[in-house]
Amino acid sequence: MLRDAASELARFAGLKRVRLGEAMMSGDKIGDAQDIAGRVETFVRQVVIPYERDARCTPHGPTEELVNELREKARAAGVLTPHILQDGRHLTQRDTATVLKASGLSILGPVALNTAAPDEGNMFLLGKVGSAFLKERFLSPLVAGQARSAFFMTEPASEGGAGSDPGMLKTTCRREGDDWIIQGRKKFITGAVGAKVGIILAKADEGACMFVVNLPHPAVRIERVLDTIDSSMPGGHAEVLIDDLRVPSQQMLGEAGEGFAYAQVRLSPARLSHCMRWHGVATRAQEIATEYACRRSAFGKLLIDHEGVGFMLAENMIDLRQAAQMIDWCADVLDGGKHGGVESSMTKVAVSEALSRVADRCVQVMGGTGVSGETMVEQFYREIRAFRIYDGPTEVHKWSLAKKLKRDFLASAPQ
């Protein structure tokens, strides 16, 4: 028996999970993370999952029409932007993990709930370092789910631009009166198509600078949307030409030369929130594969009773638990006020690799069904595979960690 939306909902109705009665769909945000996560999970399973087969899910992500429809339903259910409370407070990273893992149970969950990248990271950055003007003009519509955003950092490798190494930044900005003029090319810009807010990293004589701009803009031209292995993010991933974009000085984050510092403010939490969301995706893949193995028989017994299958699902249990523990550990570091660069690198490597193993085993357990579109597992596998690249490939993070080991050794070694 293959798992479709109806069978998933039936199974969910019988699960012994947190129950909040009528309060779950009351339309009012509440402050306890477990309560919020319970409401989010109920909404994702009951409302969002049936949309996963919607024709408006395209190779370059869900259409704007679908995004808006889902967000209206989330708004009515009181679960839109659940990690930011009505008084403007952001949940702790530990509590955010509880909520975002629940939002990730569907690939459409983060989009519907307004917890998706790059919006979630951009909201965090603007909330931390944006001026009152920038918060009112740009952050408010993002939090309200009325706008999507894009983060313009990555550049074409063919032009020697910034990728995993921001120090290779080629996009430039120069003063002209009270304005700045930005010129350059960006690539793999998630959500640029349809975005209303853009955060652009460029370099000046003073150093890196970061600007917040209104989109669309005639000086920010989308040249193409790349075909990639994943397809869950609205607008896909675009290559963009920025041609003499004029930006008022008041739309710079901080001062000239502080761009890399602000990028670091965003970096660690954004890495971690990726881990949270994709943990939800892998969890659901495990649910689907487990049900398949418990219903499908071969060679005289259920698949799960064959060690080769049962052991893979058991290994998935271990990887999922270890990944969750890494997420919580890194969240605690960030909540303690530390930058968490090292910890977030370690967590991003450990979690992306573990979840990739989980997704791969789920495909293997389900055989031909696992590589087909009969269930969502095939797409989950593709989405999680991309996670090993996004926000820094595994190898870049390991290289960075090895550099730290060397620095620490040299600093402590007898002279």
LUMMI-939183 format. One record per residue: z, x, y of N, C-alpha, C, CB in turn; residue in one letter. Coordinates in steps of 0.2 Angstrom, whole numbers, plus 5000, padded with zeros to 4 digits. Each point is the difference from the previous one (the first is absolute). Glycine has a CB too. Layout:
residues N
ZXYZXYZXYZXYA ...
END
This chain:
residues 415
500050044994500049965006500050045006500649914994M 498950095010499950045006500549975006498850044996L 501450005008500549985005499549985007501050074995R 499049875006499749985006500549975005498949974994D 500950015012500549985005500549944997499250045009A 500549924988500449944997500550024995499149935002A 500750124993500550024995500650055004499149994991S 500750045014500550045003500549965004499150095001E 500749865002500449955003500549974995499249985009L 500550004985500449974995500650054998499049924997A 500850145002500450054997500650015006499150054993R 500749955013500450025005500649945001499150065006F 500649884992500549945001500650014995499049935004A 500850114990500650004995500450075001499349934993G 500550115011500350065001500750005003498950055001L 501649984997500750005002500050055006500549974989K 499350015017500050045006500449975005498950044998R 501249995008500449975005499749945002500350115004V 500249844997499849935002500349985006499849974988R 499950015017500349985007499949935001499850125004L 499949844991500049935002499549985005501149994996G 499049965008499649985005499950055006500349884997E 500250165003500050055006499450054999501349995001A 498550024993499450054999499449985005500450024988M 499549925013499449975003500249975007499349994989M 501350025014500249975005499750015007501050004994S 498650065006499650015006500450045005499449904998G 501250125000500550045004500150074997500549905005D 499450154999500250074997500750015000499050055005K 501349984989500750015000500150084999500249894995I 500450135006500050075001500250054994500449965011G 499850014983500250044995499450024996501149944999D 498850124999499450034997499949974993500150105007A 500449894989499949974994499749925001500950084995Q 499449895009499749935002499350005002501249975003D 498750085002499350005002499550024995500450035011I 499850024985499650024994499949944995500450125001A 500149844998499949944995499549955003501250024996G 498849975011499649955003499350035000500949965007R 499050114994499450035000499750004993500350075009V 500049944986499850004993499749934998500850094997E 499649865005499849934998499449985004501249974998T 498750055008499449995004499450034997500749995010F 499450084988499450044997499849974994500450105005V 500149884990499849974994499749935000500950084995R 499449885009499849935000499449995005501249974998Q 498750075007499549985005499550055000500849955007V 499350124993499650055001499550024994500850045009V 499649964985499650024994499449964999501150044995I 498949895006499449964998499450025005500849914996P 499350125009499550025005499650074997500649955010Y 499750084985499750074998499349994998501150044997E 498749905000499349994998499649975005500449994989R 499850005017499749975006499350045001501149955005D 498450014997499450035001500050045007499449914994A 501150085010500150045006500350074999500049895006R 500150134988500350064998499350044999501249974995C 498750085010499350034999500150084998499649925009T 499950124990500150074998500350045006499049994993P 501049985013500350035006500649975002498950045004H 501549924992500649975001499949925002500450115004G 500249864996499949935002499849985007500949984992P 498749975008499749985007500549985005499049974994T 500850035012500549985005500249934999499550085008E 500149884990500149934999500649994995498849975003E 501150074991500550004995500750035003499150014991L 500950045012500650035003500349955004499550125000V 500249855005500349955004500349944996499250045009N 500449944986500349944996500650024997498849964998E 501250104999500650024996500650015005499350064991L 500649975015500550015005500349945003499550115002R 500149844998500249935003500549974994498949985007E 500950034987500549974995500650045000499049974993K 501050105008500650045000500449985006499450104994A 500349895012500449985006500449934998499150065008R 500549904989500349934999500650014995498949945002A 501150114993500550014996500650045002499149994991A 500850045015500550045003500050074997500749905002G 498850134995500050064997499550055003500449954990V 499350035016499550055004500450055003499249915002L 500650164997500350065002500750004999499250005009T 501049994984500749994998500450065001499649924992P 500250145009500450065001500250015007499450054991H 500449915014500250005007500349935001499150085004I 501549924998500449945001499849965006500950054993L 499449895008499849965006500250045006500049894993Q 500650145007500350045006499650065001501149944998D 498450084999499650065001500350064996499849965011G 500850034985500250064996499650014994501149985004R 498850084994499650024994500550014995499150065007H 500849924987500450014994500150074999499649894995L 500950135002500150074998499450024995501350005002T 498650064997499550024995500249984993499750105007Q 500949904991500249984994499949934999500950095000R 499349875005499849925000499349995000501149985005D 498550064999499349995000499750014994500050045012T 500250014984499850014993500149944996500250125001A 500349854999500249944996499449945002501350035000T 498649965006499549955002499350024999500849975009V 499050094992499350025000499850014992500150065011L 500349954985499950004993499849934998500750104998K 499749855004499849934998499349985003501349985000A 498650055007499449985003499450034996500549995011S 499650064985499450044997499949974993500350105006G 500049844992499949974993499349985000501249974999L 498450015007499349995000499750055005500249874997S 499250145002499650055004499949965007499550064990I 500549885010500049965006500749995004498949954995L 501650065001500749995003500150045006500449984989G 499550085012500150045006499649975006500350104993P 499149885006499649975005500249945002499050064995V 501249895000500249945002500750005004499449964990A 501050095008500750005003500150055006500449974989L 499050065013500050055005500550064999499749905008N 500250124986500450064998499550064998501049934996T 498450065005499550054997499950065005499449904995A 500350155002499850065004499349985003500650084992A 499249945014500450055004500549965005499150084999P 500949855001500449975004500750015000499149914999D 501250094995500750014999500250075003500049934990E 499650125009500250075003499950005008499750054989G 499849915013499950005007500549965004498850014998N 501449944999500649965003500650045000499549904996M 500650144999500650044999500050065006500149984988F 499350055013499950055005500149975007499350064992L 500449885009500049975007500849985001498849975000L 501550004995500749985001500450065002499849914992G 500150155005500450065001499950035007500050024987K 499449995015499950045005499549975006500150104992V 499749845007499649975005500449985006499349964991G 500450045015500349985006500049925000499650105006S 500849884999500149925000499349975001501250015005A 498450024999499349985001499650004994500050045011F 500050014985499650014994500349954994499850125003L 500849874997500349954995499849935002501050074998K 499049915008499849935002499349994999500950005009E 498750054993499349995000499750014993499950045011R 500350004985499750024993500549984994499450095006F 501249934995500549994994500149924999500550115002L 499649855003500249934999499449964996500650015011S 498850004991499549964995499950034993499449985011P 500850084988500050034993500649974996499550115004L 501149894999500549974997499949934998500850085006V 498949884999499949934999499449984995500449995012A 499350074986499449994995499449975003500949984992G 499150035015499449975003499450055001500849935006Q 499450144992499550055001500150054994500049995013A 499550044986500050064995499950065004499649934990R 500550135007500050065003499750064996501049975007S 498850084996499750064996500350065003498949944998A 501250114998500250075002499550055000501249974996F 498650065009499450045000500250085000499449915007F 500750114988500150074999499550044996501249975001M 498750014993499550044995499350005003500749964991T 499050105008499350025003499650024994500550035011E 498849974990499550024995500150074998499249925005P 500950094989500050074997499450045001500849964991A 498650015010499450035001500050045007499449914992S 501050065012500150035007500650045001499349915004E 501050114991500650045000500649975003499350095001G 500749844999500549965003500749994996499149955006G 501450024998500649994997500049964994500550025011A 499850004983500149954994500750014999498950014995G 501350024999500750014998500350055005499749984988S 499950065016500350055004499849985008499950094991D 500649875012499949985007499950055005500749914997P 499550165001499850055004499350025001501050044997G 498549934999499350005001499749955004500050054989M 500449925015499849945004499450025005501249965000L 498350015000499450015004499949955006499550054990K 500849895009499949955006500450035006499849904991T 499850095015500350035006500249945005499350114998T 501149915006500249965006500150045006500549914993C 499350065013500050045006500249955006499250094996R 501249945009500249965005499449995005501250044999R 498849905004499649985005500349955005499050024992E 501350015013500449955004500649984997499049975006G 501149964994500649984996499849974993500549975011D 498950054987499849984993499950074996499549895005D 500450094988499850054996499449984996501250034998W 498350025001499449994997500050034993499450005011I 500549964984500050024993499350004997501249954999I 498750114997499350014997500150034993499550015012Q 500249964983500150024994499749964994501050065004G 499149964990499849964994500649994995498750035002R 501449914996500549994995499749984993500949985010K 499550034985499749974993500649984996499050085001K 500849884994500549964996500649975004499850094991F 499949875014500549975005500149934997499750075010I 500949924987500149934996500149955005500550064991T 499149885008500149945004499750005007501049994994G 498650065007499750015007499649945001499950124999A 499749854996499649945001500549945001499050054993V 501049925012500449945002500750025003499549954990G 500650115011500750025003499949985008500250104991A 500449885011500149995007500450055004499949884997K 500450174999500450055003499950064996500949925003V 499050145001499850064997500550065003498849964998G 501450084997500450065002499650064999501149944998I 498750105007499650054999500350075002499149925003I 500850134992500250065001499550055002500849984991L 499350055015499550055002500350065003499349905003A 500350154999500450065002499750025007500150044989K 500449985015499950025007500250085001500249885005A 499750145001500250075001500850014999499150025008D 501349934993500750004999500249994993500149955011E 499450034985500249994993499849934998500950085000G 499349904994499849934997500349945004499950054989A 499749905012500249945004499949944996499750065011C 500649894990500049944996499949945005500750044990M 498849925009499949945005500049944996499350075007F 500849874996500049934998499549975004501250004996V 498349975000499449975004499949934997499550115002V 500249855002499749934998499450014996500549945010N 499450024985499450004996499849925000500250114993L 499149885006499550054999499850025007499549954990P 500250115011499850035006499350034999501250025003H 498349975002499450035000499950084999499749905007P 500850134995500150084999500250024993500250015013A 500149944983500250014993499549974996501250015003V 498350024994499549974996500150024993499250015010R 500849944986500050004993499350024997501049924999I 498950144998499450014998499849984993500150105007E 500449904989499949984993500749984997498950074998R 501149894997500649994995499950034994500349895006V 500150164992499950034993500149964994500350115006L 499449904989500149974994500550044996498849954999D 501850035000500550034996500349974994500350045011T 500149994985500249984994500549945001499950114995I 500449885011500549955001499749945004500950084999D 499349865001499749955004500549955002499050024994S 501650005008500649955001500150005008500550014988S 499350045016500250005007499549975004500650114997M 499649855008499549965004499650055004500749905001P 498650105000499650045004499850064996500649965010G 499750064984499850054996500250075004499149934995G 500550125004500150075003499350025003500950034991H 499249985016499450015004499950075003500149885003A 499350144998499850055004499949985007499550074990E 500849965015500049975007499850065005500949914997V 498750075008499850055005500449975007498950034995L 501550025008500349985006499750045005501149994995I 498549975010499650035004500249995008499149994991D 501250065012500349995006500449945002499050065003D 501549934992500549955001500550015006499849984987L 500249985017500450015006500749964999499050015008R 501550024992500749974999500550025005499850014988V 500549945015500550015006500650044997499749895005P 500650154999500550054999500649964997499650085009S 500549864993500649964997499949984993500249965012Q 499250054985499949984993500150074996499349905004Q 500950154999500250064995500749994998499250085006M 500949944988500750004997500350065002499749934990L 500850075014500450065002499650045005500650004990G 499450065010499750055004499450044996501150015007E 498550024997499450044997500450064996499249975010A 500550044985500350054995500549984995499850075010G 500449864991500549984995499749964994500850005010E 498550004990499749964995500250014992499149995008G 501050084991500250014993500749984998499250105001F 501249915005500749984999500149934998500350095008A 499249874995500149924999499649994993500049985013Y 499550064986499749994993500650014994498850035005A 501650024997500550014995500549944999499950125003Q 500349855003500449945000499749954995500450025012V 499049974988499749954996499950024993499449965010R 500550114989499750024993500549994995499550085006L 501149944994500549994994500149934998500550105003S 499649855002500149934998499449974997500949995009P 498550034994499449974998499850024993499650005011A 500550074987500050024993500449964995499850125004R 500849874999500549964995499849934999500950085004L 498949895002499849934999499449994995500449985012S 499150074988499550004995500349994993499250075008H 501349974991500350014993500349934999500350125001C 500049855004500349934999499549954998500950035008M 498649964995499549954999499750014993499849995013R 500050074986499650014994500550004994499250075006W 501449944995500549994994499949924998500850105004H 499249865001499949934998499449994996500649975010G 498850064992499449994996500150024993499350025011V 501050044988500050034994500549964995499850115005A 500749864999500549954996499649944997500950045008T 498749944996499649944998499550024994500149945012R 499650124989499550024995500450004993499350075008A 501349964992500550004994500149934998500550115004Q 499649855000500249934998499449974996500749985010E 498750034993499449974997499850044993499649975011I 500550094989499950044993500549984995499550095007A 501149904995500549984995499949944997500850065007T 499049894997499949934998499450004995500449955011E 499150094991499450014995500250034994499350025010Y 501150034990500250034994500549964995499950115006A 500449844998500549964996499649944997500950045008C 498549954994499649944998499450024995500449945011R 499450124990499450024997500250034993499350025011R 500349964984500250034993499450054998500749904997S 499450154999499550044997500350034994499550025011A 500249994984500250034993500649974998499550115004F 500649824997500549974996500749995004499550044990G 500549985017500650005004499850005007500750054991K 499849935013499950005007499950075003500749905001L 498950115004499850075002500750035002498949965005L 501650014998500650035002500450034994500049935010I 499950054984500350024995499750064997500349894997D 499150135005499750074999500350055004498949944996H 501350115001500450055005499550035005500750034990E 498749985008499550035005500049955007499450064991G 500749885008500049955006500750005003499049944995V 501550045000500649995003500350065003500249924991G 499750145007500250065003499750015007500250054989F 499249935012499750015007500349955005498950034995M 501349915003500349955004500850025001499249914996L 501150134999500650025001500050065005500349974989A 499250075011499950065005499949975007499650074991E 500149875009499949975007500749985003498849964996N 501650015000500649985002500450065003500149914991M 499950155006500350065002499750025007500350044988I 499049975012499750025006500249955006499050054993D 501049895006500149955005500750015003499249924995L 501350095000500750015002500150065004500349944990R 499450125008500050065003499750005007500050064989Q 499449905011499750005007500449965005498950004994A 501449955003500549965005500650045002499649894994A 500650155002500650045002499850055005500549994988Q 498950045011499850055005499949965007499450074991M 500349875009499949975006500749995004498949944995I 501650035001500649995003500350065002500249914993D 499850155004500250065002499750025007500250044988W 499249965012499750025006500149955006499150054993C 501049895005500249955006500750025002499349914995A 501150115001500750015002500050065005500549964989D 499150095009499950065004499849985007499750074990V 499849895011499749985006500549955004498850014995L 501649955001500549965003500650045003499649914992D 500450155005500650055003499850035006500350014988G 499149985014499850035007499650074999501049955005G 498850074989499650064999499349985000500950054993K 498750005009499349995001499749994993499950085009H 500349954985499849984994499350024998500849915001G 498950155002499450024998499950024993499950035012G 500650024986500050024993500149954995500450115005V 500149854997500249944995499449954999501250025003E 498549975003499449954999499450034997500449955010S 499550124990499550034996500250004993499750075010S 500949944988500250004993499949934997500850095002M 499449865002500049934998499349984999501149985006T 498550044999499349975000499650034994500050005012K 500250074986499750034994500249964994499950115006V 500849894993500349974994499849934999500950085001A 499149885004499949934999499249984999501049985008V 498650064996499349984999499750024993499950025012S 500450044986499850024993500349964995499950125004E 500749864997500349954995499749934999501150065002A 498749925004499749935000499350004998500749975009L 499050094992499350014997500050004992499750075011S 500849964987500150004992500249934998500450125000R 500049845003500149944998499449955000501150015005V 498550005000499449965001499550024994500149995012A 499850074987499650034995500249974993499850115007D 500849904991500349974994499949934999500850095000R 499249875006499949934999499349984999500949985008C 498650064995499349994998499950024992499750035012V 500650024986500050024993500249954995500150125004Q 500549854998500349954995499649945000501150045003V 498549955002499649945000499350014997500749955010M 499150114989499450024997499449975005500550004989G 499049975008499449985003500249955006499350024990G 501249945009500249955005500350045006500349924991T 500050145008500350045005499550035005500950024992G 498549995005499550035005499549945002500150114994V 500049835005499649955002500449965006499549994989S 500149965014500349965005500349944998499150045007G 501149964986500349944997500749995003499350024990E 501150045012500649995003500050055006500649984989T 499950025015500150045006500150084998500449905006M 499750114988500350074998499450055002500749964991V 498750035008499550055002500050015007499349964991E 500849995013500050025008500650035001499349905003Q 501350084994500650045002499950074998500749904997F 499050124998499950074998499650045005500049964988Y 499550005015499650045005500450005007499049954995R 501450005006500450015006500550055000499849885002E 500550134992500550055000499750074999500849924994I 498650085003499750075000499950035007499449974989R 500449985016499950035006500650025004499149925001A 501550054997500650025002500250074999500449894998F 499350144997500150084999499750045006500149984987R 499449995016499750035006500349995007498950004993I 501249935008500249985006500750035003499349894997Y 500750125009500650035003500250074997500449895002D 499050154996500150064998499950014992500750025010G 498850014987499950014993500650034997498850015001P 501449984993500550034996500050085001500049914992T 499450125008500050075000500250035007499150004992E 500849965013500250025007500750005001498949965005V 501449994992500849995001500350064995499949875002H 499850144993500350064995499950065004499849944990K 499750085013499950065004500550005005498750004998W 501449955006500550005005500750014998499349925006S 500850054988500750024997500150074998500049884996L 499450155001500150074998500150045006499249974990A 500550025016500150035006500750005002498849985003K 501549974996500749995002500450044995499849895004K 500150114990500350044995500050085002499849914991L 499650115011499950075002500450015006498950004995K 501149965010500350015007500850004998499149945007R 501150024989500850004999500250064996499949885000D 499650144995500250074997500050065004499549954990F 500050055015500050065004500550005005498850004999L 501449945003500649995005500750024997499349915006A 500750084987500750024997500050064996500149885000S 499350154999500050064996500350065004499049964994A 501350095003500350065003499550045003500950004992P 499250025014499550045004500150084998500049915009Q 
END
